[in-house]
Amino acid sequence: MTSPRRRALLLLAAVVAGTVSAAPAAAESPIQAGNRASALPGRENGRLPASDLITVEAGCMVARAAAPSLRLMLADARSRGVGLGANDCYRPIEGQQVQQRAATARGNSACAATVATAPSGRPVGTSIHGWGKAVDFSNVGGSMTFTSPGYRYLRDNAHRFGWNHPAFARQGTACPEAWHWEWVGDGGTLGAEHLRADAVSLLPSAGGSGYSVVTGLGAIAHRGDAADLGSAASLPLNWLVVGSSATPSGSGYWLVAADGGIFSFGDAGFHGSTGDIRLNRQIVGMASTPSGGGYWLVAADGGIFTFGDAGFHGSTGDIRLNQPIVGMAPTASGGGYWLVAADGGIFTFGDAAFHGSTGALRLNQPVTGMAPTFEGSGYWLVAADGGVFTFGTAPFLGSTGDHPPAQPVVSMTRTPGGDGYWFVAANGEVYGYGSAAYHGAG
């Protein structure tokens, strides 16, 4: 990535050479009141093809580039007990016309995005919603105001994920909209620095001298000795990728989408999916059986779905959870598994032993992942700020708790030998401790 200073120097050199007109240097941060989401090149506002959009949750589709950060932000808010909802996302031209008519009927047509008319009579959309880069948020159970918990969360956290509150929508303006936020993670109209928030999981290599970082759009960055066995980056995903798991041989891996769709690579066999099942809650993770002949999928409510030789040992699907489930880990035998919730609550099934939890602790940040020790007599939990909690025989090897990363930590995994662990932040930065060596960001 070119730094703002480097870009300014290149621009100055071009101006001196007479090759471009003078223009202000790019702003360092895209999170500014005057920044707006950019258009999609070669596309028509409000008439985006399905290939440009992806579902983040039921009723909410956005531009593919904006989707991973939106999913992560919604999950982060909900893990903190904030009922943030995505009320109005991509808005096709017909929806823009409806909004304009409704605003006019209320006597505030100036506060609605104009639907222009081409010389041919064809309506032309102008709303940022028409590019799939705006969301009108809500508080679950009610609309959003400038005093609601959802707005306070967005005010304090949305910038970390690349979401901006534009000037026109801010409090004290003619058209204040606490709910309207726009994705400018690609720099927006200011051409500012990019803000990545798309990494979702980390796969260790078979030899432990590398890893692969998986993103919500199915791209995979391989570092160290991690082998490139393919990715879902070029596939027409309907839902975002939310997790992954390696085969025991290390010569394959699976990716899982939020609807439970499975993508298999290398020697990872396809054993089934929930892609055609109506889920109560989205899938949030998966784990392979010790043989590699099956896998488990886990949903945010702790519902467990088994495929291949994965046995069902129980779930929290019928339990009222304080916080959503964020991950799972199998025992070495495959005869059980642990589920971990965002508050660090641990749920054990089969031969998975309980070694403790953070349920009684007041956490600075929600828990986002876990990893068991090699022999299963303990486990590590990691929080969004990189704080690490150890239980049973799991040793403390280090954390970023005192120096939180710029983006939330989203996943952790141990080294094959069990004497180290990595975790990855949403911007693809990797942190390694113990024998887990750093091989570069993803």
Sequence and secondary structure as in RCSB ss.txt:
>XXXX:A:sequence
MTSPRRRALLLLAAVVAGTVSAAPAAAESPIQAGNRASALPGRENGRLPASDLITVEAGCMVARAAAPSLRLMLA
DARSRGVGLGANDCYRPIEGQQVQQRAATARGNSACAATVATAPSGRPVGTSIHGWGKAVDFSNVGGSMTFTSPG
YRYLRDNAHRFGWNHPAFARQGTACPEAWHWEWVGDGGTLGAEHLRADAVSLLPSAGGSGYSVVTGLGAIAHRGD
AADLGSAASLPLNWLVVGSSATPSGSGYWLVAADGGIFSFGDAGFHGSTGDIRLNRQIVGMASTPSGGGYWLVAA
DGGIFTFGDAGFHGSTGDIRLNQPIVGMAPTASGGGYWLVAADGGIFTFGDAAFHGSTGALRLNQPVTGMAPTFE
GSGYWLVAADGGVFTFGTAPFLGSTGDHPPAQPVVSMTRTPGGDGYWFVAANGEVYGYGSAAYHGAG
>XXXX:A:secstr
   HHHHHHHHHHHHHHTSS       S S  TT      TT  TT   GGGEEEEETTEEEEGGGHHHHHHHHH
HHHHTT  EEEEE    HHHHHHHHHHHHHTT GGGS   EE TTS EE   GGGGT EEEEEETTB   TTSHH
HHHHHHHGGGGTEE  GGGSTTSSS  TTEEEE TT GGGT       EEEEEE TTSSEEEEEETTS EEEEET
      STTS  SB EEEEEE TTSSEEEEEETT  EEEEET      STTS  SS EEEEEE TTSSEEEEEET
T  EEEEET      STTS  SS EEEEEE TTSSEEEEEETT  EEEEET      STTS  SS EEEEEE TT
SSEEEEEETT  EEEEET      STTS  SS EEEEEE TTSSEEEEEETTS EEEEET       
